[in-house]
Amino acid sequence: MLLALLGALAIGLSLGLLGSGGSILTVPVLHYLVGQPEKLAIGGSLLVVGLIASSAAIPYALHRQVDWRNVGWFGLPGMAGAWLGATLAHWVPGTVQLVSFALVMLVAAWRMLRGGALERADHDPHRMAVVAGGVGVGVLSGLVGIGGGFLIVPALVLLAGVPMASAVGTSLAVISLNAYTGFAKYLDVLEAQSLDLDWPVLLAIAGVGVVGSFAGHRLGRRLPQATLRKVFGVFLVLMGLFIAADAGPRLLR
């Protein structure tokens, strides 16, 4: 359990620092460190991610670094997508979800390691593209149990024209909406498979993660974001390859 709580601290730190990344750690923490089966880990991760992300968004909101208009444009379609993704999870085997999760981790790592600063769009926001992006990220959230911040931040900057200073806080608000919606629907998936959530464990991990998110927000003002992204990207590569190596052979049986 100690390792799981340390993992929860890392989840919160990453969300507070980068507005993304931390949620992609939650499934491995619950599956490998706590020992929960795939579907239970994915369902529980949505609750943990929602609690940590909504808490991490508070400091940004207090500093007026949340673009609430684009939370609506991106987040509300994302909620519909998250509901759809969690519905699809009824028919997707847990091993397939885990392998898909590993692939998402590797894409996230590529996004983190690619480098280069995001430039705010100078044109009018492509509203339909923003809505489509929100739906796509939402489906991914509900299906594999992630917040999708590594996709939300660049989408907000490049498609919606949100300044980078506000993109992180806006991303956290959107992650919260997606995660809570996906979790609400995922309860049906768990009930259908007679799986019960371990509420004390989930709340303990979420609580430690919330503390980590506040610490991450404070550290984010002092540490270079480019270095943090590269370190986290390398970690995601290693973790993604580990999960793929572990779950891939089971998928081929």
VEXRO-27672 format. One record per residue (C-alpha): residue number from 1; residue in three letters; x, y, z. Coordinates in nm, 4 decimals, always signed. Example, Ala and Ser with C-alpha at 12.3 -4.5 7.8 and 13.67 -1.06 7.14 Angstrom:
<atoms>
{atom 1 ala {+1.2300 -0.4500 +0.7800}};
{atom 2 ser {+1.3670 -0.1060 +0.7140}};
</atoms>
This chain:
<atoms>
{atom 1 met {+0.0000 +0.0000 +0.0000}};
{atom 2 leu {+0.2942 +0.2318 +0.0646}};
{atom 3 leu {+0.4000 +0.2040 -0.2999}};
{atom 4 ala {+0.0432 +0.2783 -0.4064}};
{atom 5 leu {+0.0362 +0.5954 -0.1954}};
{atom 6 leu {+0.3700 +0.7048 -0.3415}};
{atom 7 gly {+0.2172 +0.6451 -0.6840}};
{atom 8 ala {-0.0808 +0.8586 -0.5818}};
{atom 9 leu {+0.1581 +1.1378 -0.4861}};
{atom 10 ala {+0.3150 +1.1154 -0.8323}};
{atom 11 ile {-0.0308 +1.1318 -0.9919}};
{atom 12 gly {-0.1137 +1.4527 -0.8075}};
{atom 13 leu {+0.2271 +1.6103 -0.8706}};
{atom 14 ser {+0.2000 +1.5535 -1.2435}};
{atom 15 leu {-0.1532 +1.6896 -1.2686}};
{atom 16 gly {-0.0607 +1.9962 -1.0626}};
{atom 17 leu {+0.2579 +2.0570 -1.2625}};
{atom 18 leu {+0.1470 +1.9809 -1.6176}};
{atom 19 gly {-0.2323 +1.9606 -1.6209}};
{atom 20 ser {-0.1904 +1.6148 -1.7720}};
{atom 21 gly {-0.0023 +1.2898 -1.7344}};
{atom 22 gly {-0.0938 +1.2092 -1.3767}};
{atom 23 ser {-0.4202 +1.0444 -1.4681}};
{atom 24 ile {-0.2390 +0.8030 -1.6979}};
{atom 25 leu {-0.0564 +0.6689 -1.3906}};
{atom 26 thr {-0.3723 +0.5818 -1.1995}};
{atom 27 val {-0.4611 +0.2582 -1.3806}};
{atom 28 pro {-0.1096 +0.1098 -1.3328}};
{atom 29 val {-0.1153 +0.2104 -0.9651}};
{atom 30 leu {-0.4507 +0.0391 -0.9065}};
{atom 31 his {-0.3769 -0.2653 -1.1242}};
{atom 32 tyr {-0.0126 -0.3405 -1.0440}};
{atom 33 leu {+0.0429 -0.1861 -0.7004}};
{atom 34 val {-0.2992 -0.2429 -0.5429}};
{atom 35 gly {-0.3704 -0.5647 -0.7360}};
{atom 36 gln {-0.7130 -0.4798 -0.8770}};
{atom 37 pro {-0.8369 -0.6525 -1.1977}};
{atom 38 glu {-0.8288 -0.4480 -1.5196}};
{atom 39 lys {-1.1903 -0.3329 -1.5315}};
{atom 40 leu {-1.2001 -0.2488 -1.1611}};
{atom 41 ala {-0.8773 -0.0468 -1.1943}};
{atom 42 ile {-1.0125 +0.1435 -1.4945}};
{atom 43 gly {-1.3426 +0.2225 -1.3217}};
{atom 44 gly {-1.1758 +0.3278 -0.9974}};
{atom 45 ser {-0.9221 +0.5391 -1.1827}};
{atom 46 leu {-1.1996 +0.7573 -1.3238}};
{atom 47 leu {-1.3140 +0.8482 -0.9718}};
{atom 48 val {-0.9582 +0.9117 -0.8490}};
{atom 49 val {-0.8751 +1.1225 -1.1547}};
{atom 50 gly {-1.1922 +1.3273 -1.1163}};
{atom 51 leu {-1.1298 +1.4040 -0.7494}};
{atom 52 ile {-0.7640 +1.4993 -0.8023}};
{atom 53 ala {-0.8225 +1.7021 -1.1202}};
{atom 54 ser {-1.1107 +1.9034 -0.9740}};
{atom 55 ser {-0.9027 +1.9830 -0.6663}};
{atom 56 ala {-0.5989 +2.0717 -0.8796}};
{atom 57 ala {-0.8149 +2.3105 -1.0829}};
{atom 58 ile {-0.9030 +2.5211 -0.7772}};
{atom 59 pro {-0.5752 +2.7223 -0.7580}};
{atom 60 tyr {-0.5957 +2.7942 -1.1311}};
{atom 61 ala {-0.9574 +2.9058 -1.0982}};
{atom 62 leu {-0.8694 +3.1363 -0.8078}};
{atom 63 his {-0.6010 +3.2965 -1.0274}};
{atom 64 arg {-0.8519 +3.3271 -1.3166}};
{atom 65 gln {-0.6568 +3.0797 -1.5270}};
{atom 66 val {-0.9572 +2.8685 -1.6303}};
{atom 67 asp {-1.1327 +2.9545 -1.9568}};
{atom 68 trp {-1.4857 +2.8580 -1.8563}};
{atom 69 arg {-1.6292 +2.9244 -2.2022}};
{atom 70 asn {-1.4021 +2.6635 -2.3542}};
{atom 71 val {-1.4677 +2.4297 -2.0635}};
{atom 72 gly {-1.8207 +2.4286 -2.2031}};
{atom 73 trp {-1.7220 +2.3964 -2.5686}};
{atom 74 phe {-1.4745 +2.1147 -2.5020}};
{atom 75 gly {-1.5994 +1.9648 -2.1764}};
{atom 76 leu {-1.9706 +1.9186 -2.2441}};
{atom 77 pro {-1.9134 +1.7192 -2.5672}};
{atom 78 gly {-1.6425 +1.5347 -2.3755}};
{atom 79 met {-1.8980 +1.4259 -2.1169}};
{atom 80 ala {-2.1103 +1.2733 -2.3937}};
{atom 81 gly {-1.8001 +1.1010 -2.5286}};
{atom 82 ala {-1.7040 +0.9691 -2.1849}};
{atom 83 trp {-2.0533 +0.8230 -2.1412}};
{atom 84 leu {-2.0201 +0.6539 -2.4813}};
{atom 85 gly {-1.6709 +0.5228 -2.4013}};
{atom 86 ala {-1.7834 +0.3762 -2.0713}};
{atom 87 thr {-2.0810 +0.2175 -2.2486}};
{atom 88 leu {-1.8506 +0.0559 -2.5046}};
{atom 89 ala {-1.6444 -0.0836 -2.2165}};
{atom 90 his {-1.9276 -0.3343 -2.1568}};
{atom 91 trp {-1.8151 -0.5265 -2.4650}};
{atom 92 val {-1.4383 -0.4683 -2.4571}};
{atom 93 pro {-1.2339 -0.7318 -2.2659}};
{atom 94 gly {-1.0185 -0.6003 -1.9821}};
{atom 95 thr {-0.6974 -0.7171 -2.1495}};
{atom 96 val {-0.7849 -0.5267 -2.4673}};
{atom 97 gln {-0.8472 -0.2172 -2.2567}};
{atom 98 leu {-0.5093 -0.2575 -2.0875}};
{atom 99 val {-0.3233 -0.2991 -2.4188}};
{atom 100 ser {-0.5085 +0.0049 -2.5561}};
{atom 101 phe {-0.4057 +0.1904 -2.2446}};
{atom 102 ala {-0.0393 +0.1016 -2.3089}};
{atom 103 leu {-0.0666 +0.2379 -2.6632}};
{atom 104 val {-0.2179 +0.5598 -2.5308}};
{atom 105 met {+0.0735 +0.5892 -2.2874}};
{atom 106 leu {+0.3218 +0.5606 -2.5738}};
{atom 107 val {+0.1362 +0.8286 -2.7722}};
{atom 108 ala {+0.1422 +1.0491 -2.4625}};
{atom 109 ala {+0.5152 +0.9881 -2.4266}};
{atom 110 trp {+0.5722 +1.0897 -2.7884}};
{atom 111 arg {+0.3706 +1.4062 -2.7247}};
{atom 112 met {+0.5768 +1.4848 -2.4136}};
{atom 113 leu {+0.9158 +1.4123 -2.5738}};
{atom 114 arg {+0.8514 +1.5789 -2.9086}};
{atom 115 gly {+0.9420 +1.9171 -2.7628}};
{atom 116 gly {+0.8671 +2.2576 -2.9029}};
{atom 117 ala {+0.6409 +2.5161 -2.7501}};
{atom 118 leu {+0.2752 +2.5238 -2.8406}};
{atom 119 glu {+0.1744 +2.8390 -3.0198}};
{atom 120 arg {-0.1637 +2.9925 -2.9629}};
{atom 121 ala {-0.3859 +3.0001 -3.2686}};
{atom 122 asp {-0.4162 +3.3487 -3.4211}};
{atom 123 his {-0.7316 +3.2637 -3.6143}};
{atom 124 asp {-1.0885 +3.2293 -3.4953}};
{atom 125 pro {-1.1412 +2.9090 -3.2984}};
{atom 126 his {-1.2603 +2.6110 -3.5031}};
{atom 127 arg {-1.5653 +2.5382 -3.2893}};
{atom 128 met {-1.6629 +2.2168 -3.4655}};
{atom 129 ala {-1.3049 +2.0908 -3.4373}};
{atom 130 val {-1.3076 +2.1790 -3.0657}};
{atom 131 val {-1.6361 +1.9902 -3.0175}};
{atom 132 ala {-1.5063 +1.6897 -3.2142}};
{atom 133 gly {-1.1854 +1.6923 -3.0108}};
{atom 134 gly {-1.3870 +1.6997 -2.6903}};
{atom 135 val {-1.5954 +1.3993 -2.7962}};
{atom 136 gly {-1.2868 +1.2019 -2.9001}};
{atom 137 val {-1.1010 +1.2640 -2.5751}};
{atom 138 gly {-1.4167 +1.1834 -2.3796}};
{atom 139 val {-1.4566 +0.8447 -2.5512}};
{atom 140 leu {-1.0943 +0.7655 -2.4693}};
{atom 141 ser {-1.1492 +0.8686 -2.1075}};
{atom 142 gly {-1.4520 +0.6486 -2.0574}};
{atom 143 leu {-1.3033 +0.3495 -2.2384}};
{atom 144 val {-0.9562 +0.3245 -2.0835}};
{atom 145 gly {-0.9894 +0.5337 -1.7674}};
{atom 146 ile {-0.7678 +0.8354 -1.8381}};
{atom 147 gly {-0.8268 +1.2088 -1.8235}};
{atom 148 gly {-0.6657 +1.2819 -2.1599}};
{atom 149 gly {-0.4908 +1.6007 -2.0510}};
{atom 150 phe {-0.1977 +1.5342 -2.2832}};
{atom 151 leu {-0.4475 +1.5701 -2.5703}};
{atom 152 ile {-0.6671 +1.8391 -2.4144}};
{atom 153 val {-0.3901 +2.0956 -2.3527}};
{atom 154 pro {-0.2651 +2.1123 -2.7150}};
{atom 155 ala {-0.6225 +2.0977 -2.8473}};
{atom 156 leu {-0.7228 +2.3972 -2.6350}};
{atom 157 val {-0.4207 +2.5968 -2.7500}};
{atom 158 leu {-0.4205 +2.5021 -3.1183}};
{atom 159 leu {-0.7938 +2.4652 -3.1874}};
{atom 160 ala {-0.9626 +2.6947 -2.9350}};
{atom 161 gly {-0.6918 +2.9625 -2.9125}};
{atom 162 val {-0.6629 +2.9367 -2.5328}};
{atom 163 pro {-0.3386 +3.0946 -2.3993}};
{atom 164 met {-0.0977 +2.8384 -2.2557}};
{atom 165 ala {-0.1229 +3.0098 -1.9158}};
{atom 166 ser {-0.4919 +2.9149 -1.9023}};
{atom 167 ala {-0.4764 +2.5846 -2.0900}};
{atom 168 val {-0.3541 +2.3800 -1.7911}};
{atom 169 gly {-0.6295 +2.4978 -1.5570}};
{atom 170 thr {-0.8927 +2.4624 -1.8300}};
{atom 171 ser {-0.7660 +2.1114 -1.9028}};
{atom 172 leu {-0.8069 +2.0127 -1.5380}};
{atom 173 ala {-1.1683 +2.1335 -1.5376}};
{atom 174 val {-1.2410 +1.9340 -1.8555}};
{atom 175 ile {-1.0687 +1.6242 -1.7144}};
{atom 176 ser {-1.2947 +1.6463 -1.4085}};
{atom 177 leu {-1.6107 +1.6529 -1.6199}};
{atom 178 asn {-1.4969 +1.3609 -1.8361}};
{atom 179 ala {-1.3818 +1.1501 -1.5428}};
{atom 180 tyr {-1.6958 +1.1948 -1.3313}};
{atom 181 thr {-1.9226 +1.1226 -1.6287}};
{atom 182 gly {-1.7263 +0.8146 -1.7302}};
{atom 183 phe {-1.7254 +0.6904 -1.3710}};
{atom 184 ala {-2.1018 +0.7320 -1.3353}};
{atom 185 lys {-2.1600 +0.5165 -1.6433}};
{atom 186 tyr {-1.8806 +0.2717 -1.5571}};
{atom 187 leu {-2.0663 +0.1770 -1.2392}};
{atom 188 asp {-2.3055 -0.0174 -1.4655}};
{atom 189 val {-2.0099 -0.2055 -1.6184}};
{atom 190 leu {-1.8808 -0.3056 -1.2750}};
{atom 191 glu {-2.2266 -0.4059 -1.1518}};
{atom 192 ala {-2.2810 -0.6248 -1.4578}};
{atom 193 gln {-1.9588 -0.8112 -1.3780}};
{atom 194 ser {-2.0247 -0.8262 -1.0010}};
{atom 195 leu {-1.7176 -0.6136 -0.9222}};
{atom 196 asp {-1.7162 -0.3938 -0.6118}};
{atom 197 leu {-1.5070 -0.0796 -0.5749}};
{atom 198 asp {-1.2680 -0.0613 -0.2791}};
{atom 199 trp {-1.3817 +0.2793 -0.1583}};
{atom 200 pro {-1.1305 +0.3227 +0.1306}};
{atom 201 val {-0.8368 +0.2527 -0.1031}};
{atom 202 leu {-0.9695 +0.4813 -0.3767}};
{atom 203 leu {-1.0354 +0.7684 -0.1366}};
{atom 204 ala {-0.6936 +0.7262 +0.0276}};
{atom 205 ile {-0.5183 +0.7391 -0.3109}};
{atom 206 ala {-0.7298 +1.0363 -0.4175}};
{atom 207 gly {-0.6543 +1.2183 -0.0908}};
{atom 208 val {-0.2786 +1.1757 -0.1284}};
{atom 209 gly {-0.3099 +1.2750 -0.4945}};
{atom 210 val {-0.4921 +1.5972 -0.4032}};
{atom 211 val {-0.2081 +1.6922 -0.1668}};
{atom 212 gly {+0.0386 +1.6142 -0.4451}};
{atom 213 ser {-0.1546 +1.8313 -0.6926}};
{atom 214 phe {-0.1295 +2.1370 -0.4659}};
{atom 215 ala {+0.2423 +2.0735 -0.4211}};
{atom 216 gly {+0.2752 +2.0311 -0.7976}};
{atom 217 his {+0.1071 +2.3653 -0.8606}};
{atom 218 arg {+0.3546 +2.5397 -0.6316}};
{atom 219 leu {+0.6543 +2.3596 -0.7817}};
{atom 220 gly {+0.5323 +2.4417 -1.1311}};
{atom 221 arg {+0.6136 +2.8070 -1.0725}};
{atom 222 arg {+0.9794 +2.7238 -1.0100}};
{atom 223 leu {+1.0744 +2.4263 -1.2286}};
{atom 224 pro {+1.1282 +2.4310 -1.6074}};
{atom 225 gln {+0.8291 +2.2706 -1.7781}};
{atom 226 ala {+1.0360 +2.1405 -2.0710}};
{atom 227 thr {+1.2583 +1.9324 -1.8419}};
{atom 228 leu {+0.9607 +1.7976 -1.6503}};
{atom 229 arg {+0.7865 +1.6908 -1.9695}};
{atom 230 lys {+1.0944 +1.5070 -2.0955}};
{atom 231 val {+1.1460 +1.3192 -1.7684}};
{atom 232 phe {+0.7796 +1.2241 -1.7559}};
{atom 233 gly {+0.7866 +1.1242 -2.1231}};
{atom 234 val {+1.0716 +0.8779 -2.0628}};
{atom 235 phe {+0.8815 +0.7338 -1.7675}};
{atom 236 leu {+0.5710 +0.6871 -1.9841}};
{atom 237 val {+0.7748 +0.5025 -2.2491}};
{atom 238 leu {+0.9066 +0.2580 -1.9899}};
{atom 239 met {+0.5657 +0.2087 -1.8269}};
{atom 240 gly {+0.3862 +0.1721 -2.1607}};
{atom 241 leu {+0.6326 -0.0925 -2.2800}};
{atom 242 phe {+0.6005 -0.2761 -1.9479}};
{atom 243 ile {+0.2205 -0.2895 -1.9668}};
{atom 244 ala {+0.2311 -0.3933 -2.3337}};
{atom 245 ala {+0.4774 -0.6714 -2.2537}};
{atom 246 asp {+0.2644 -0.7879 -1.9617}};
{atom 247 ala {-0.0814 -0.7699 -2.1221}};
{atom 248 gly {+0.0102 -0.8308 -2.4879}};
{atom 249 pro {+0.0801 -1.2059 -2.4567}};
{atom 250 arg {-0.2528 -1.2531 -2.2724}};
{atom 251 leu {-0.4281 -1.0826 -2.5635}};
{atom 252 leu {-0.2801 -1.3338 -2.8087}};
{atom 253 arg {-0.3900 -1.6420 -2.6170}};
</atoms>
